[in-house]
Amino acid sequence: MTIRVVPLGAGQDVGRSCVLVTIGGKNIMFDAGFHMGFNDHRRFPDFSYISKTGNFTEVLDAVIISHFHLDHCGALPYFTEMCGYDGPIYMTHPTKAICPLLLEDYRKITVERKGETNFFTSAMIKDCMKKVTPVNLHQTIKVDDELEIKPYYAGHVLGAAMFYVRVGNESVVYTGDYNMTPDRHLGAAWIDKVRPDVLITESTYGTTIRDSKRSRERDFLHKIHDCVQNGGKVIIPVFALGRAQELCILIESYWERMGMKVPVYFSTGLTERATQYYKLFINWTNEKIKSTFVHHNMFDFKHIEPWNRNYAEIPGPMVLFATPGMLNIGTSLEVFKKWAPDPKNMLIMPGFCVAGTVGHKVLQGQKVIEIDTFTKVEVNLQVRVMSFSAHADAKGIMQLIRNCEPRNVVLVHGERIVMDSLKGNITKEFGIPCYNPANGVAIDIDTPRNLTAKLSVDLLNSVLNESYQKKLRQGIGAMQPQSCVPLHGVLRTNYCGQLNNMSGTDQPQLEIVHPSEILSDQHDHSSLQQSQLNFEVEKEFSAVSLFNNMAPTDKQAIHMRIMDLLYVEIIQSLPTTSKIERSASVLKIRSVTLTFHDHKTEVLKILWANEDEDLANRIRGAVNRVLYSSH
């Protein structure tokens, strides 16, 4: 059986996360994000890979969105309302609540301010969200009779989830973005030891080991303090929900403790709505917030005020949390253009920036940045990179793999050079296959077929009774619990073909029974199904022929000579009172028969009944000695 994984976005890249998985005949699309580094058709995943004719609803069995960040959900209205997908969509309750707000904010900037056309509308966002089915953590959802999904806590942002998907005996875990370290408002990601066939994990910080969180926070506060004390302005690009709340809590407590009077602003009205969401979804936060929320709302900030765009021109120090986090559009980009030329000012980048964004260019050290055809910005302000990202680092990724014990790992959502290094580390430490496909490249992963067989009551009683009697003979008395008890039985099935050649849709009925149950079902024991073993002897013809000075093409004569050699070997090595029947091309001892099917065949067959299993094993040894020893 095979699981196919195809990144339609975020393959050896960060942005427009979208992964198509085919498992057990079902097609699931994980995430539908857009890329902030592009302003044309490349911002969206290449959905044509799913269907050239656009019949996405017929092809896909489900769409699953991991969290509300736009690089994971930003293309969803486009996919449903403009591409026509009308099938099942799943996300958590917080994700469904927050998603439309971020989508609408981005739509306003893209369409109303920048004048872009062929973009989804406000009505499309609302219609899209009506099609979403919200799910609870640890709730098993049966999409149909075979496909089921189960979300697990991912940390990262409010409502983020990893999804376990199972079809029959095959399973996949898609992590989305996750954080294995708890912070000031969210807990650490957690998942059962589900042992999936494939783990699809982000790898954004796959080569980074972060230093102490406390030392990072202290350094962050000192840098801001020093800048504003010298009359500078500090801009901190963030996304509206997630790291924004984390850093606002940090600044709020520091300003309160130090009696700071320098104004702190947040550029979006989402801070007010964030409090409502954290109240509504309090169970998604960490234990400290849950226990204190009624008496002290950590998100009621006294020192942080809403931003007005006119404040950018006011002289004097200030701190601004500006959205979005990659300086690609919006308030963060507009304020950056005004503050960048002044060396007293400071830019603190707390998270990852994808290639193509202004934030990425700043991190690359560019001193003059072309914003558009008419605008160039001279970068003189101080640039500080401080990792407050809510993504797992290399240690966290390895910890997740250790926790859930997958058979295979697929890396997405990371840069290729990082993926290559992480891939080697995973293979070395865990000894399992690891892949990092590019966008549009399919990875086919073979999975073992697990078959379930019923155990007959007669066989179970026989095994338990035998084990009990053995304990009594050893003077042990009552049986002690044990994890494994050996048994000897017969596998009975209604499947006519070979079990290892079954298709994914075949579901044979299997039962392990006591041998006596098989015999009692048969009126004539000779009608029992025989076992068969084939020996490929084509390579042996030349050796046997030369030994007897025969032409290699004279296969009938070679068959006779092989039978002569087998007869002598069996007589000498297997003393038996049973009569050996032989002809030119057949040897038979009890039910064990050795034969060439016809004079042209190059395959020697051995057939035997169940009751002659031991004799057949000894004869197989004789055949090996004759065919595979030098003559």
Backbone torsions as a table, in degrees:
resi	resn	phi	psi	omega
1	MET	NA	152.6	-171.4
2	THR	-134.4	136.8	170.5
3	ILE	-108.7	128.0	179.8
4	ARG	-106.4	132.3	178.8
5	VAL	-123.5	124.9	179.6
6	VAL	-131.5	111.3	172.6
7	PRO	-72.0	124.0	171.9
8	LEU	-94.2	-10.7	174.8
9	GLY	-163.0	158.3	-179.0
10	ALA	67.0	20.0	171.9
11	GLY	-88.5	112.2	-174.2
12	GLN	55.9	36.6	-176.5
13	ASP	-163.4	164.3	173.0
14	VAL	-118.4	123.8	-176.7
15	GLY	129.9	151.9	-178.2
16	ARG	44.2	50.9	179.7
17	SER	-56.6	128.8	179.3
18	CYS	-168.9	117.8	-176.7
19	VAL	-129.5	124.2	178.2
20	LEU	-96.2	126.7	-179.3
21	VAL	-124.5	129.5	173.7
22	THR	-109.5	119.9	-175.5
23	ILE	-142.3	123.5	178.7
24	GLY	57.3	33.6	-179.6
25	GLY	81.9	1.6	178.7
26	LYS	-105.0	144.9	177.9
27	ASN	-112.6	118.6	-180.0
28	ILE	-120.3	132.6	175.6
29	MET	-106.6	119.4	178.0
30	PHE	-95.9	120.3	177.0
31	ASP	67.2	154.9	177.9
32	ALA	-150.0	76.2	-175.1
33	GLY	-100.6	173.9	172.9
34	PHE	-120.2	164.0	-175.8
35	HIS	-99.5	122.5	-177.1
36	MET	-76.8	-6.5	179.7
37	GLY	-88.6	-2.5	-178.1
38	PHE	-128.1	150.7	176.8
39	ASN	-120.7	13.8	178.0
40	ASP	-121.7	-157.8	-176.1
41	HIS	-60.1	-19.6	-178.4
42	ARG	-72.4	-10.2	178.3
43	ARG	-67.0	-25.2	-178.1
44	PHE	-101.8	155.2	173.5
45	PRO	-62.2	159.2	179.1
46	ASP	-84.3	85.4	-177.3
47	PHE	-69.3	-14.6	179.5
48	SER	-64.0	-19.7	176.9
49	TYR	-63.1	-32.8	-178.7
50	ILE	-71.1	-44.7	-179.1
51	SER	-155.5	123.6	178.2
52	LYS	-70.9	-25.7	-176.5
53	THR	-95.9	-4.9	177.0
54	GLY	85.9	10.4	179.3
55	ASN	-87.4	62.1	-173.8
56	PHE	-64.8	-35.6	-178.2
57	THR	-63.8	-36.0	179.2
58	GLU	-72.8	-32.6	-175.2
59	VAL	-82.4	-43.4	-174.1
60	LEU	-88.8	139.3	175.7
61	ASP	-93.3	-23.8	178.7
62	ALA	-167.6	152.3	169.7
63	VAL	-119.0	132.5	-178.2
64	ILE	-124.0	126.5	179.2
65	ILE	-107.2	126.1	-173.4
66	SER	-78.9	-37.8	179.9
67	HIS	-165.6	178.3	-167.4
68	PHE	-87.3	-2.4	177.8
69	HIS	-61.5	141.1	-171.0
70	LEU	-66.9	-23.8	176.5
71	ASP	-75.5	2.1	176.2
72	HIS	-122.2	-21.7	-178.7
73	CYS	-128.6	-4.1	-170.7
74	GLY	-63.7	-22.5	-179.1
75	ALA	-96.3	1.0	-174.9
76	LEU	-62.8	-47.4	177.1
77	PRO	-61.2	-36.7	176.3
78	TYR	-61.3	-42.4	-176.7
79	PHE	-69.9	-39.2	-177.3
80	THR	-84.0	-44.4	-171.7
81	GLU	-92.3	-25.4	-178.0
82	MET	-108.0	-28.7	177.1
83	CYS	-96.7	-17.8	171.0
84	GLY	96.6	9.3	179.1
85	TYR	-68.1	131.9	-175.4
86	ASP	-133.5	23.9	-178.3
87	GLY	-94.8	-169.7	-177.8
88	PRO	-64.3	139.1	174.9
89	ILE	-131.8	132.4	-177.9
90	TYR	-126.5	139.3	172.0
91	MET	-159.4	167.7	179.8
92	THR	-75.1	166.7	-179.8
93	HIS	-60.9	-46.9	177.8
94	PRO	-61.6	-37.8	179.7
95	THR	-63.4	-42.1	179.5
96	LYS	-65.6	-33.5	-179.0
97	ALA	-73.1	-39.1	-172.2
98	ILE	-91.1	-30.7	-177.7
99	CYS	-48.4	-53.1	-175.6
100	PRO	-63.4	-27.9	179.1
101	LEU	-67.7	-45.7	179.5
102	LEU	-68.7	-37.5	177.9
103	LEU	-63.2	-41.8	-179.6
104	GLU	-67.9	-40.4	177.0
105	ASP	-59.8	-44.3	-179.3
106	TYR	-67.8	-38.2	179.2
107	ARG	-62.1	-41.7	-179.9
108	LYS	-60.7	-45.0	-179.5
109	ILE	-65.1	-43.7	-174.4
110	THR	-72.3	-43.1	-173.5
111	VAL	-93.1	-51.9	-172.2
112	GLU	-76.5	-36.5	-179.1
113	ARG	-90.4	-41.2	-174.9
114	LYS	-96.0	-10.5	173.4
115	GLY	74.6	21.1	-179.5
116	GLU	-72.3	147.1	176.4
117	THR	-111.2	178.3	-179.8
118	ASN	56.8	42.6	178.3
119	PHE	-124.3	156.2	-177.7
120	PHE	-67.9	153.6	-176.4
121	THR	-100.4	173.8	175.9
122	SER	-61.0	-41.0	179.0
123	ALA	-62.8	-37.6	178.9
124	MET	-64.6	-38.4	178.0
125	ILE	-61.7	-45.3	179.8
126	LYS	-63.8	-44.5	179.8
127	ASP	-64.3	-37.2	178.5
128	CYS	-61.9	-47.0	-175.4
129	MET	-69.2	-22.3	175.6
130	LYS	-66.0	-22.9	-178.0
131	LYS	-86.5	-4.6	-174.6
132	VAL	-86.0	135.7	172.2
133	THR	-101.5	114.1	179.4
134	PRO	-78.3	148.0	-178.2
135	VAL	-129.3	155.1	177.3
136	ASN	-97.0	156.1	174.5
137	LEU	-58.3	138.7	176.2
138	HIS	65.5	11.0	175.8
139	GLN	-87.1	126.0	177.6
140	THR	-87.2	119.8	-178.4
141	ILE	-107.0	124.1	175.6
142	LYS	-93.8	106.4	179.4
143	VAL	-68.5	-41.5	173.3
144	ASP	-150.9	-164.0	-175.9
145	ASP	-64.8	-22.2	-175.2
146	GLU	-114.1	-32.0	-172.8
147	LEU	-96.1	125.5	175.1
148	GLU	-135.2	149.5	-178.9
149	ILE	-130.0	153.9	179.6
150	LYS	-147.7	120.9	-179.6
151	PRO	-87.0	146.9	176.2
152	TYR	-126.9	154.3	-176.9
153	TYR	-65.8	130.2	-176.0
154	ALA	-114.0	-4.6	-173.5
155	GLY	65.5	-132.6	173.2
156	HIS	64.3	-75.5	175.5
157	VAL	-140.9	168.3	179.1
158	LEU	-57.6	123.3	177.0
159	GLY	89.6	-5.1	-178.8
160	ALA	-66.2	140.4	-177.3
161	ALA	-141.3	146.3	164.9
162	MET	-92.9	146.3	-176.2
163	PHE	-120.2	126.6	172.9
164	TYR	-95.3	125.6	-178.0
165	VAL	-122.6	131.2	-179.4
166	ARG	-130.9	135.3	172.0
167	VAL	-129.7	111.2	-175.8
168	GLY	62.6	-123.3	179.9
169	ASN	-99.1	3.1	-179.3
170	GLU	-100.8	147.3	-177.3
171	SER	-148.4	152.7	178.9
172	VAL	-137.4	143.5	168.9
173	VAL	-116.7	126.3	174.4
174	TYR	-110.1	121.1	-172.7
175	THR	-84.1	-24.3	-165.1
176	GLY	58.3	-146.4	173.3
177	ASP	-95.1	140.8	-177.9
178	TYR	-148.8	163.9	-179.8
179	ASN	-136.7	121.6	-178.1
180	MET	-87.1	3.3	-179.3
181	THR	-117.1	126.9	177.2
182	PRO	-68.4	152.6	178.0
183	ASP	-128.3	-158.6	-173.4
184	ARG	-74.0	-16.2	-179.1
185	HIS	-136.0	-8.8	178.9
186	LEU	-129.4	156.4	176.3
187	GLY	-88.1	179.8	179.0
188	ALA	-83.9	151.6	176.7
189	ALA	-61.3	148.9	-179.2
190	TRP	-152.0	141.6	176.9
191	ILE	-148.2	149.8	175.5
192	ASP	-64.0	165.9	173.4
193	LYS	-79.8	74.4	-171.9
194	VAL	-83.0	-14.2	178.3
195	ARG	48.7	61.1	-178.6
196	PRO	-71.8	156.9	173.2
197	ASP	-64.8	-37.0	-179.2
198	VAL	-137.5	130.8	170.3
199	LEU	-108.2	120.0	176.2
200	ILE	-102.9	109.4	-172.1
201	THR	-122.7	147.0	171.6
202	GLU	-66.2	158.2	-178.5
203	SER	-142.6	28.8	-174.5
204	THR	-51.9	-48.0	-179.2
205	TYR	-113.7	45.7	-173.7
206	GLY	-68.8	-11.3	177.3
207	THR	-119.6	9.6	-175.9
208	THR	-105.2	132.3	169.1
209	ILE	-113.2	111.6	-175.1
210	ARG	-73.5	149.4	176.0
211	ASP	-79.5	-173.7	-177.7
212	SER	-58.2	131.6	179.5
213	LYS	-62.0	-38.3	-178.7
214	ARG	-63.6	-41.1	179.9
215	SER	-69.0	-34.4	176.8
216	ARG	-65.1	-43.6	179.3
217	GLU	-63.2	-41.8	179.3
218	ARG	-63.7	-42.9	179.5
219	ASP	-64.3	-41.9	178.4
220	PHE	-57.6	-49.0	-178.3
221	LEU	-66.9	-39.5	179.8
222	HIS	-65.2	-40.1	179.8
223	LYS	-63.6	-43.4	178.8
224	ILE	-64.7	-45.5	-179.1
225	HIS	-58.4	-47.6	-178.3
226	ASP	-62.4	-40.1	-177.7
227	CYS	-65.9	-49.1	-177.1
228	VAL	-71.0	-29.4	176.3
229	GLN	-64.0	-28.5	178.7
230	ASN	-92.9	11.7	175.8
231	GLY	86.0	10.7	-178.0
232	GLY	-90.0	165.0	176.4
233	LYS	-106.2	142.0	-179.2
234	VAL	-117.5	124.1	174.1
235	ILE	-111.1	130.3	-178.9
236	ILE	-122.9	100.6	179.0
237	PRO	-70.4	128.4	180.0
238	VAL	-143.0	164.0	168.2
239	PHE	-88.8	155.0	-166.0
240	ALA	-61.6	-32.8	-178.9
241	LEU	-129.3	135.2	178.7
242	GLY	124.1	-108.0	178.5
243	ARG	-61.6	-28.5	179.5
244	ALA	-57.2	-48.8	-179.9
245	GLN	-65.0	-39.2	179.5
246	GLU	-59.1	-48.8	-176.8
247	LEU	-75.1	-32.1	176.4
248	CYS	-64.7	-40.1	176.7
249	ILE	-60.7	-41.4	-179.5
250	LEU	-64.5	-48.0	179.6
251	ILE	-64.4	-43.4	-178.8
252	GLU	-57.6	-47.4	-178.2
253	SER	-67.5	-36.1	179.9
254	TYR	-69.7	-44.1	179.4
255	TRP	-61.6	-40.5	179.4
256	GLU	-65.8	-43.9	-176.8
257	ARG	-69.1	-38.0	-174.9
258	MET	-93.8	-4.9	-178.2
259	GLY	64.9	36.1	-177.2
260	MET	-71.5	141.9	-179.8
261	LYS	-111.7	-6.5	-180.0
262	VAL	-65.6	131.7	-177.8
263	PRO	-67.5	142.8	176.2
264	VAL	-122.7	132.7	-176.0
265	TYR	-126.0	156.0	171.4
266	PHE	-126.1	134.6	-165.2
267	SER	-84.1	-2.4	-176.5
268	THR	-133.4	149.9	177.3
269	GLY	-70.0	-4.6	-179.9
270	LEU	-65.4	-18.8	177.8
271	THR	-62.1	-38.8	177.6
272	GLU	-65.7	-44.2	-179.3
273	ARG	-71.0	-26.0	179.9
274	ALA	-58.3	-40.3	179.5
275	THR	-58.9	-40.9	179.1
276	GLN	-62.4	-41.9	-178.4
277	TYR	-68.7	-38.8	179.4
278	TYR	-69.0	-30.4	173.2
279	LYS	-68.9	-44.2	-176.9
280	LEU	-66.5	-38.0	-176.5
281	PHE	-115.5	47.9	-176.1
282	ILE	-60.3	-29.7	-178.6
283	ASN	-67.2	-13.0	179.1
284	TRP	-88.4	-8.2	-178.1
285	THR	-89.6	-178.8	-179.1
286	ASN	-81.6	173.6	-172.7
287	GLU	-65.2	-35.1	-178.1
288	LYS	-63.6	-44.9	-179.5
289	ILE	-67.5	-40.1	178.6
290	LYS	-58.6	-42.3	-174.1
291	SER	-77.3	-22.0	-175.5
292	THR	-112.8	-3.6	-169.4
293	PHE	-62.3	-37.6	-177.0
294	VAL	-64.7	-40.6	-176.1
295	HIS	-90.3	-29.8	-177.4
296	HIS	-144.7	109.1	178.6
297	ASN	-82.2	107.7	-175.9
298	MET	-64.2	-15.7	-176.9
299	PHE	-99.5	6.7	170.9
300	ASP	-89.0	94.2	-173.3
301	PHE	-88.6	123.7	177.8
302	LYS	-83.5	-28.5	-172.3
303	HIS	-102.2	-0.4	-177.1
304	ILE	-116.7	124.5	-173.7
305	GLU	-118.4	158.7	177.2
306	PRO	-64.7	146.9	-177.8
307	TRP	-88.0	141.9	169.9
308	ASN	-119.1	134.2	-173.3
309	ARG	-60.7	-21.2	178.2
310	ASN	-71.4	-19.0	-178.4
311	TYR	-65.9	-20.5	-176.6
312	ALA	-61.6	-25.8	-177.2
313	GLU	-92.7	-8.1	-177.6
314	ILE	-71.7	130.9	178.1
315	PRO	-71.1	159.4	176.9
316	GLY	102.9	167.3	-176.2
317	PRO	-73.1	152.1	173.8
318	MET	-167.4	164.8	176.7
319	VAL	-124.2	132.5	-178.7
320	LEU	-129.0	122.3	166.1
321	PHE	-88.9	112.8	-173.1
322	ALA	-119.3	137.6	176.7
323	THR	-101.7	152.8	-3.7
324	PRO	-85.4	-179.4	-168.7
325	GLY	-81.7	-6.9	-175.7
326	MET	-113.6	10.3	178.6
327	LEU	57.8	32.0	-177.5
328	ASN	-93.4	-29.3	178.6
329	ILE	-153.1	-177.5	167.1
330	GLY	72.9	-161.9	-174.4
331	THR	-60.7	-41.6	-176.8
332	SER	-59.9	-40.9	179.8
333	LEU	-70.8	-43.1	-178.2
334	GLU	-62.7	-43.4	-179.9
335	VAL	-71.7	-37.3	178.0
336	PHE	-58.0	-42.8	-179.6
337	LYS	-60.1	-33.8	-178.1
338	LYS	-82.1	-34.7	-173.6
339	TRP	-94.6	-17.5	-173.4
340	ALA	-61.1	-36.4	-176.8
341	PRO	-69.1	-17.6	-173.6
342	ASP	-92.4	118.3	-177.9
343	PRO	-68.2	-14.2	176.3
344	LYS	-72.3	-24.3	-175.5
345	ASN	-81.3	167.3	-176.8
346	MET	-140.2	139.7	172.3
347	LEU	-111.9	122.7	175.7
348	ILE	-110.6	117.4	179.9
349	MET	-99.1	107.7	-175.0
350	PRO	-93.1	-2.0	-176.1
351	GLY	-145.7	-174.0	-175.7
352	PHE	-79.1	145.2	174.9
353	CYS	-125.2	129.6	-177.9
354	VAL	-78.6	156.3	178.3
355	ALA	-59.5	140.6	179.6
356	GLY	100.4	-17.9	178.6
357	THR	-87.9	159.8	177.2
358	VAL	-63.0	-38.1	178.4
359	GLY	-58.0	-40.5	178.9
360	HIS	-65.8	-39.8	179.1
361	LYS	-64.8	-38.5	177.0
362	VAL	-63.5	-44.1	-179.4
363	LEU	-66.0	-24.7	176.9
364	GLN	-78.7	-5.1	175.9
365	GLY	90.1	13.7	179.5
366	GLN	-67.4	133.7	-177.9
367	LYS	-95.3	-21.3	173.5
368	VAL	-128.9	120.2	-174.4
369	ILE	-117.1	127.9	176.9
370	GLU	-86.7	110.4	-178.8
371	ILE	-76.9	-46.9	175.5
372	ASP	-152.6	-169.8	-176.2
373	THR	-59.7	-30.0	-173.3
374	PHE	-106.4	-5.3	-171.5
375	THR	-129.2	124.7	170.9
376	LYS	-123.6	141.4	-177.7
377	VAL	-119.5	130.0	175.0
378	GLU	-88.2	122.9	-174.4
379	VAL	-97.0	99.2	177.8
380	ASN	-111.5	-15.5	-177.4
381	LEU	-68.8	162.4	179.1
382	GLN	-73.7	134.3	180.0
383	VAL	-113.6	124.0	179.0
384	ARG	-124.9	129.1	177.9
385	VAL	-103.8	120.6	-179.3
386	MET	-135.6	117.3	-172.8
387	SER	-78.2	99.3	169.3
388	PHE	-112.8	24.7	-179.1
389	SER	-64.1	145.2	178.4
390	ALA	-93.3	24.7	175.1
391	HIS	-94.1	150.8	175.1
392	ALA	-66.7	140.6	172.7
393	ASP	-88.4	-173.8	-176.0
394	ALA	-58.1	-41.5	179.6
395	LYS	-63.2	-40.9	179.8
396	GLY	-67.1	-39.2	178.6
397	ILE	-62.8	-45.0	178.9
398	MET	-64.1	-34.9	178.7
399	GLN	-65.5	-41.6	178.8
400	LEU	-63.6	-43.5	178.2
401	ILE	-60.1	-41.6	179.4
402	ARG	-64.6	-35.4	-177.3
403	ASN	-71.3	-45.0	-172.0
404	CYS	-98.5	-9.4	172.9
405	GLU	51.8	63.9	177.5
406	PRO	-75.8	161.7	174.3
407	ARG	-86.5	-27.8	179.5
408	ASN	-142.8	153.8	178.0
409	VAL	-127.4	135.5	172.9
410	VAL	-119.5	126.6	-179.3
411	LEU	-95.5	132.8	173.5
412	VAL	-135.7	178.3	172.4
413	HIS	55.2	57.5	178.3
414	GLY	-168.9	161.9	177.7
415	GLU	-80.3	149.1	-170.9
416	ARG	-57.9	-43.5	-176.8
417	ILE	-63.9	-34.9	176.9
418	VAL	-69.6	-43.9	179.9
419	MET	-60.5	-43.5	-178.2
420	ASP	-59.4	-42.5	179.6
421	SER	-67.5	-46.2	-179.8
422	LEU	-63.9	-39.5	178.4
423	LYS	-56.6	-45.9	178.6
424	GLY	-63.2	-40.0	180.0
425	ASN	-66.2	-39.5	179.5
426	ILE	-65.6	-47.3	180.0
427	THR	-60.7	-40.8	-178.2
428	LYS	-68.3	-44.1	-174.3
429	GLU	-78.9	-38.6	-173.5
430	PHE	-106.5	-14.7	179.4
431	GLY	65.9	31.1	179.3
432	ILE	-120.6	154.9	179.0
433	PRO	-64.3	142.5	178.5
434	CYS	-136.6	137.0	-175.4
435	TYR	-128.2	151.1	173.5
436	ASN	-140.4	71.4	-175.4
437	PRO	-68.9	150.4	173.2
438	ALA	-79.5	170.3	178.5
439	ASN	-59.3	133.1	178.2
440	GLY	82.4	-1.2	180.0
441	VAL	-97.8	123.0	-178.1
442	ALA	-87.3	136.9	174.0
443	ILE	-114.2	120.5	176.8
444	ASP	-101.1	121.2	-175.9
445	ILE	-116.4	115.8	177.7
446	ASP	-72.9	137.7	-179.3
447	THR	-125.0	147.5	177.7
448	PRO	-69.5	147.3	178.2
449	ARG	-93.4	114.9	177.2
450	ASN	-93.7	122.7	-179.5
451	LEU	-110.9	138.5	179.6
452	THR	-100.5	129.2	179.4
453	ALA	-122.7	139.3	174.6
454	LYS	-77.6	147.6	177.7
455	LEU	-107.1	124.2	-176.5
456	SER	-68.2	149.2	-179.7
457	VAL	-64.0	-39.6	-179.8
458	ASP	-60.5	-43.8	-179.4
459	LEU	-67.7	-41.2	179.3
460	LEU	-61.4	-46.2	179.1
461	ASN	-62.2	-39.1	179.6
462	SER	-62.7	-44.7	-178.9
463	VAL	-65.6	-45.9	-179.0
464	LEU	-65.2	-40.2	179.6
465	ASN	-65.4	-42.2	179.0
466	GLU	-62.8	-42.2	179.4
467	SER	-65.8	-38.9	179.7
468	TYR	-65.6	-44.4	179.0
469	GLN	-62.5	-37.5	178.5
470	LYS	-63.3	-41.8	178.7
471	LYS	-62.9	-40.2	179.5
472	LEU	-63.7	-41.3	179.6
473	ARG	-63.5	-31.1	179.3
474	GLN	-84.5	-0.9	177.9
475	GLY	73.6	23.8	-176.6
476	ILE	-85.9	-29.2	-179.8
477	GLY	88.0	-129.8	-176.1
478	ALA	-63.0	144.8	179.6
479	MET	-68.5	141.3	175.1
480	GLN	-97.1	146.7	177.1
481	PRO	-59.5	138.9	176.4
482	GLN	-143.4	151.0	-173.3
483	SER	-80.8	-27.3	-175.4
484	CYS	-133.7	131.3	173.0
485	VAL	-126.6	119.8	-179.7
486	PRO	-67.7	145.5	176.4
487	LEU	-140.2	156.2	178.3
488	HIS	-125.5	111.6	-178.4
489	GLY	-144.1	-172.7	-179.1
490	VAL	-119.4	132.3	177.9
491	LEU	-85.6	117.9	-179.7
492	ARG	-109.8	134.0	-177.0
493	THR	-142.1	155.9	174.5
494	ASN	-94.8	2.0	-176.6
495	TYR	-86.6	129.8	-174.1
496	CYS	-87.3	-24.4	-177.2
497	GLY	-88.2	-169.4	176.8
498	GLN	-83.5	131.8	-175.1
499	LEU	-60.0	-35.0	-177.4
500	ASN	-78.4	-2.8	178.0
501	ASN	-110.0	14.0	-178.2
502	MET	-68.6	149.0	172.8
503	SER	-82.7	169.3	-177.6
504	GLY	-64.4	-21.7	-178.0
505	THR	-90.7	-12.3	179.4
506	ASP	-71.2	130.2	177.8
507	GLN	-128.9	81.4	-176.5
508	PRO	-71.3	151.9	172.9
509	GLN	-89.6	120.4	-177.0
510	LEU	-120.1	141.2	178.1
511	GLU	-145.7	134.3	174.8
512	ILE	-99.4	119.7	-172.9
513	VAL	-125.8	165.6	175.3
514	HIS	-72.5	141.9	-179.8
515	PRO	-53.0	-32.4	-179.2
516	SER	-64.7	-29.2	178.6
517	GLU	-67.9	-34.8	176.6
518	ILE	-66.7	-45.7	-177.5
519	LEU	-64.4	-37.2	-179.2
520	SER	-69.3	-22.9	178.9
521	ASP	-80.5	-12.1	-174.5
522	GLN	-107.2	127.1	175.3
523	HIS	-75.8	-30.4	-178.7
524	ASP	-128.6	110.6	-176.3
525	HIS	-62.0	-23.6	-179.9
526	SER	-69.8	-13.9	179.8
527	SER	-86.7	2.6	177.8
528	LEU	-59.2	144.0	178.8
529	GLN	-64.4	133.4	-179.7
530	GLN	-88.8	155.2	170.7
531	SER	-92.6	155.4	-177.9
532	GLN	-141.2	140.7	176.7
533	LEU	-133.2	132.3	-179.6
534	ASN	-108.4	137.5	174.4
535	PHE	-112.5	122.3	173.9
536	GLU	-78.1	115.5	-175.0
537	VAL	-114.6	10.3	-177.9
538	GLU	-56.8	-42.3	-177.1
539	LYS	-71.6	-15.6	-177.2
540	GLU	-89.5	-13.9	-175.5
541	PHE	-57.1	-44.9	-174.8
542	SER	-63.3	-41.6	-179.3
543	ALA	-65.3	-45.6	179.9
544	VAL	-65.9	-39.8	-179.3
545	SER	-62.8	-47.0	179.8
546	LEU	-62.3	-37.1	-178.8
547	PHE	-61.6	-32.8	-177.3
548	ASN	-109.0	11.5	-178.9
549	ASN	54.9	42.3	179.7
550	MET	-111.2	153.6	176.1
551	ALA	-70.5	135.4	-178.3
552	PRO	-59.6	-21.2	-178.0
553	THR	-81.8	-11.8	-178.4
554	ASP	-84.2	72.8	-171.1
555	LYS	-69.1	-33.0	-179.8
556	GLN	-62.7	-41.7	178.3
557	ALA	-66.7	-36.9	178.6
558	ILE	-65.1	-40.0	177.0
559	HIS	-57.7	-44.5	-179.5
560	MET	-62.7	-41.9	-178.9
561	ARG	-66.5	-39.2	177.8
562	ILE	-62.9	-41.1	178.4
563	MET	-63.7	-37.6	176.6
564	ASP	-61.4	-46.6	-179.2
565	LEU	-63.8	-40.0	179.0
566	LEU	-65.6	-40.7	-179.7
567	TYR	-60.6	-46.2	-179.6
568	VAL	-64.5	-44.1	-178.7
569	GLU	-62.5	-42.1	-179.0
570	ILE	-67.4	-42.5	179.0
571	ILE	-60.4	-42.3	-174.9
572	GLN	-77.4	-37.7	-172.0
573	SER	-102.4	-15.9	-176.9
574	LEU	-127.5	76.1	177.6
575	PRO	-58.4	127.9	-179.1
576	THR	-149.7	145.2	177.9
577	THR	-83.7	-11.4	-179.6
578	SER	-71.5	146.6	179.6
579	LYS	-72.2	135.2	176.0
580	ILE	-99.3	115.0	177.1
581	GLU	-95.2	136.9	-179.8
582	ARG	-145.7	152.5	172.6
583	SER	-139.6	-167.2	-176.8
584	ALA	-62.0	-32.5	-175.2
585	SER	-132.0	14.9	-177.4
586	VAL	-139.1	136.6	167.8
587	LEU	-124.0	137.2	-178.8
588	LYS	-141.4	128.1	173.8
589	ILE	-128.4	114.8	-171.8
590	ARG	52.1	-123.5	-178.9
591	SER	-90.4	-4.8	-177.6
592	VAL	-80.6	119.7	-176.7
593	THR	-122.7	129.6	174.3
594	LEU	-111.9	127.3	-176.3
595	THR	-156.9	151.7	164.6
596	PHE	-94.6	135.0	-174.0
597	HIS	-58.8	-43.3	174.0
598	ASP	-153.6	179.1	-173.5
599	HIS	-72.1	-12.2	-179.5
600	LYS	-95.5	-17.5	-171.7
601	THR	-71.1	156.9	177.8
602	GLU	-117.0	19.9	-178.5
603	VAL	-121.4	123.7	174.2
604	LEU	-92.1	126.0	-177.8
605	LYS	-104.7	141.4	171.3
606	ILE	-121.7	125.5	179.2
607	LEU	-123.3	144.0	177.8
608	TRP	-156.9	156.7	176.4
609	ALA	-88.0	163.7	-174.7
610	ASN	-58.4	-38.1	-175.0
611	GLU	-69.1	-14.5	179.7
612	ASP	-107.5	29.4	-178.2
613	GLU	-59.5	-44.1	-178.3
614	ASP	-64.9	-44.3	178.7
615	LEU	-62.2	-40.6	179.9
616	ALA	-63.2	-37.2	177.7
617	ASN	-62.5	-41.4	-179.8
618	ARG	-68.2	-37.2	-179.9
619	ILE	-70.5	-35.0	175.6
620	ARG	-60.2	-37.0	176.4
621	GLY	-63.1	-39.6	177.7
622	ALA	-64.8	-39.9	179.0
623	VAL	-63.3	-42.6	178.1
624	ASN	-59.6	-42.2	-178.5
625	ARG	-65.7	-36.6	-178.8
626	VAL	-73.9	-45.6	-172.5
627	LEU	-80.7	-32.6	-169.7
628	TYR	-113.2	8.0	170.8
629	SER	-100.1	154.1	-178.9
630	SER	-72.7	141.3	-179.2
631	HIS	-108.7	NA	NA
